[in-house]
Amino acid sequence: MLSKLDQLKLANKSLITAKEKFTAEKASELNGYYCRYNLGINLRKLGEYEASIIELKEAADISRNKASVFNNLGLTYFENNEMD
């Protein structure tokens, strides 16, 4: 289990680097969406719910037509016991 957590943390570092690059270069919104979306999922898996919510909300702002981001946002709220 520890190695899986280490892999998630390593993936987060890569996603943060990519997110910063895409933001700085004003790359396609879709690239920014996927960086934030995947980072949000990884953060949720690590139990970092507040950070996950921030990333998933940013992803939702970029692409309102992707149901998966709203599903994962709901899961994050649920796992963080924020069901209001």
N, C-alpha and C positions, 0 to 999 in steps of 0.2 A: 504494500500500500504506500509506503514511504516513497518508493521510486516513482509511483504514479503522481504523487504530490509534487515531487521534484520536477517531473516532466511538465506539469501544469504551470509551475512557477517559471520554468525556462520558456515555455510557450508564451506566457504573459509578457516576459521581457521582450521577446521578438515582436509580439503584437503591439506593444507600446512604442517600440522603435518604428515599426511600420506606420502606425497611426500618426506619429509625429512627422514622419517623412511625407506622408500623403497630405497632411494638413499644410506643411510648409511649402510643398510644391503645388498645392491646389489641384491635386490629381483628381481623377474621377470620383464622384460621390459614391459610386458603388464600392470602390476600394476602401474608402473611409467607413462605409457602412459595415462591410465584412470585418474589418479590424475591430471596430467597436462591438459588433455583435459577438464575435468569437471571444473577445476579451471579457465581455460581460458574462458569458457562459462559464469561462474558466474561473473568473472571480467568484461566481456563485458556488462552483464546485469546491473552491477553497474556503468557503464560508465568509467571504468578504462581501456581504450583502449590500451594504451602502454603496460601495464602489461599483458593484455589479449593476445596481439600479441606475447609477449615473451613466455608465457606458451604454446600457440597453436603451435608456431614454434618448441619448444622443443618436443611437442607431435608428430609433423609431422616428426621430425628427428628420433624419436624412431620407428614409424610405418608409413612408406611411402605408405602403401597399403590401408589406411582407408580414403575414400573420405570425410567422415563427418568432419574430422579435417580441410581439405582444404576448405570445405564449410563454416565452422565457422570462419576460418581465413579470408576468403573473406567478410563475413558479418561484421566482426570487422573492417576491412579496410573501408568498405562502410559506416558504422555508424560513423567512425572517419573522414569521408570525405577525405580518402586517396585512390583515385581511379586510381592512376597512376600505 
